[in-house]
Structure formats: C-alpha cells, structure tokens
C-alpha cells in the first residue's frame, strides 16, 4: 500500500489572489479538491498526508469534510520551503512507499496514479519531453554559456513515487549538504539513488499564474477525469 503526500502549502503570491491558489475555484470547485477526489478513487493509496499554509487548517478540514474524502487524512503544517514541507510530511507517512503530488496540479486523474503505481521500479516520476530549446546562461552577465541537448532533458512533473527509506535518505543528504531542491526526483538522484521516469502529458500543468487558471478551466472542462 501507498501513502500520498499532497503538497498544499503554497501561499499563492505569484497568483496575486487574496487566498492561496489551492483554494481558488476552477469550474466552481477549489483546486485542492481535484487531487483529493482523484486519489480517493485509488485503492492502493490508504493514507493521505496533507499539509496546509499557516492560518488555513480549518479551511482544509472543511474541504475534506464537505467533499466526503474517504481515505484517512493526516494534516501537517507546511514548511518554509517545499523541501521542508516534504520532510515534515514524511514523519507522518505510515507505509513503506509514498506518492508525492501537488494540489496545484489538478489535471491528474485516478488512472495516472494507477499507472505510476504499476511501474515496476519503486522510485519513479512522470516527466514530459521539452518541446522548446533551452540554454544555460549566466544571469549576472546576460550571456549564453553553452548548449543543452533537449532530447536528454525532461520537464519534471508530478505525481512521483518513492521508497520511503530512499526519500528519507535523500532529504537527510540535502540537510547534511545544506542544499535546497525544488522537487524530489532530482533530489533523490543527486543523493545517489536510482530514479526512473515514465512519460507524462503536456496537459499536466501546474497552476501558478492567472493564465494557468484560465488554461486549467479549459482543460478540465474538456476532460472527464484528467486521464
């Protein structure tokens, strides 16, 4: 069985909204709800560890109650960084395998979680090809410093799954090295542990800006369950 760590601690400052983005409504439903409902339909996940931004615990509890989430939910305060939020949530994880997801990615459906869980390796992330050219640069001098082969690059997506022990080792490594990572597949790989990927979808967007809200409305309107 799997525990799901659902990252829900963002403040939404880039959204410019009066409340965190996960509480904004898309097609009349709070963004957070889409992930909760999707996970609630996955029998292999029997625990949800859900974090919340400071001052918003009651709102999260109300959403869990109002949308009749059946999977047991454990709540934990968000950390100052994403990395700290994951580390805090890991302390409550009850299973040996954990799935990570973000509430800000509402386009993922039960079938996506099922496909991730069915992957034979224990440490796996959804990733998508990069359809545009990227280049390394020096921001201080405004110069291009080289070339990157986009065939060997991927857009890191969620959900991801990991052996809990590997994820804990990776976070301990980051703490020991004093390094900060913005997601866990590269963190686990940097710690010297094996991570695989499976192909994701370009519709699996992360809602970060007002433009993303409009795109999510359009995509969710034309999708039955995000699969």
N, C-alpha and C positions, 0 to 999 in steps of 0.2 A: 504494500500500500504506500501511498504518497501523501505528504503534507504539501500544501500550497502556501507559499509566502506571497501574499498580494501586497505589493508596494503601493501605498495610498497616502504618502506623507507629503506630497508636493504642496507648495504654497501658492502656485499659480501666478507668480509675479509677472512672468512673460505674457500671460493672458490678459493682464490689465483688468481683471474682474474683481468684484468685491468679495469673492469667496474662492477657495481653492478650486482648480479646474475640475477635479473629480466629482464635485457637487453640482457643476453646471449641467444643464439638461440638454440632451440630444434626442430629438423626436419625443420630447416630453418626459424622458427618463434620465435620472442622474447618470453620468458617465460611469461611475463606480459600479452601478447595477449590472451593466452588460457583462463584466468579467465575473461577478458573483453568480449570476444566473448560468453562465456558460460552465463554470467549474462545478456548480451544484448538480449538473447533469452528468458528471464524470464519476462512475462508480469506483475507480481506482484511487480517487482522492477522498480521504476520510477526515481531513483536518484542514482548516483554513486559518493561517496566521495573518492577521490583517492589521496594518499599522494605521496611524491617524496623525494628522498635524495637531500641534498644540491648540487646545481650545475647541476641538471638533469631535471629541469622542462621542458625545451624546448624539450628534448628527449621524455618525457612523452606526451606532447602535440602533437608531431609529430606522435607518435604511435596511439593515439586516433583518429587523423585525417586520417592517412593512412589506418587504418583498419575500418573506417566508423562506429564508435561506435554511435549508435542512441540514447541510453539512455543519458540524460543530465549528464555531468561530472563536478564536482566541485573539484578543486585542492587545496591542503593544504600542507605546508612543513611538513616533518616528524619531530618528536620529537627526543630527545636524547635517549629515550628508547621506547620500544613497547608500554608501558603503556601511556607514554606521547603522542605518536602518535595517539592512540585511543581517548584520551581525547581531543586533538586538532580537530580531525575529527568530534567528536560529536557536536562541536559548529556549524558545518555546516549542520547537519542532519535535514531534513525537515519533516520527518514522525515520527509517534509515535512508530514505530517498526523498528528495524535495524538489518541487517545481517552483520556479520563480516567474512571476508575471507582474505587470504594472497596470494599475487601474486606468492609466492614461492610454492604454491600447485596447479600446472597446470592440475592435473588429474581429477578435479571435473567438471562434466558436468551440463547442464541445469536441468536434471532430479534429480540430487542431491539437487540442490537449491529448486526445486519444492517439494521434499519430506520433506525437512526441514521446509519449509513454511507451508506445510499441517499438520505438527504435531500440536495437539490441544493446547499444552502449549505455552506460549509466550517466555519463556527462555529455549532454547534447544540447545544442542551441539551434533555433531557427535562424537562418541567415538568408539574405537575398543578394543576387548579383547587383553590382553597381552599374547603372546604365549610362553614366556620365564619366568624364575624365576628371581625375583628381591629381593633385600635385603637392609635393612637400614644399613648404615655403619658410622663410624667415620673417615672422611678423614684425620684428624690430626694424629690419632694413627694407621690407617690402619687396623682397626678391624671391624668385623661384630657385630652389636649391637642387632640383633633380627631377626624377621621373619615377612614377609608380605604375606598375602593370595592373590594370583594373581586373584582369582575369584572375589575379591572385589576391584580390581584395573582396570582402563581403560587407554588406550592410548588416550589422548585428541587430537581431530582433529578439523579442520575447514572445512566448514563454521559452524558458530554458529548464533543463532538469540536471540534477547533480546528485551523486552520493553525498549524503550529509557530511560524512567524515572528510571527503575531499574539499567540500566548500568551507568547512571549518578550518582545515589546514591552510587553505588559500587566504582566508581572512587573517589568520594568525601570521602568515608570511607578510601580508601587506602591513600589518601593525608593526611587526618587527623591523621592516624596512622603512617604515614611515612614508609609505607610498599610498596614493589615493587613486582609485579606479572608478569609472563611471558605469561599469556593468561587470557581470561576474564571469562570463565565458573567457574574456581576455585575462581577468584576474586569476582564474584557475589555471589557465595556460601559462601565465607568467610565473606561477608558483611551481611550474614543472610537472603539472598533472595533465593527463590526456583529456582533450575536449574534441568532440566531433560536431559536425553541423549537418542539418538537413535543410532542403530548400524551403524558404518561406515564400510569402506572397507580397506583391507591392501594395496590396490593399491593407496590409497590417501596419497602419500608420500609428504614430504616437501623437496624441493631441497635445500640442504645446502652444500654439498661437491661435488667434481668432480665425485665421484662414483654415486651420486644421479642423476647427469646429464645423465650418461650412462643408468641408470635404467629408467629414465623418457623417454628417446628416445625410449627404447624398449617397454615400456608400451603404450606410445602414438601411436607408430607405429601399435600396435595391437588393438587399441581402436577406435571406431567411434566417440564417444563424451564424453568419460570418465564416462558414466553411469554404 
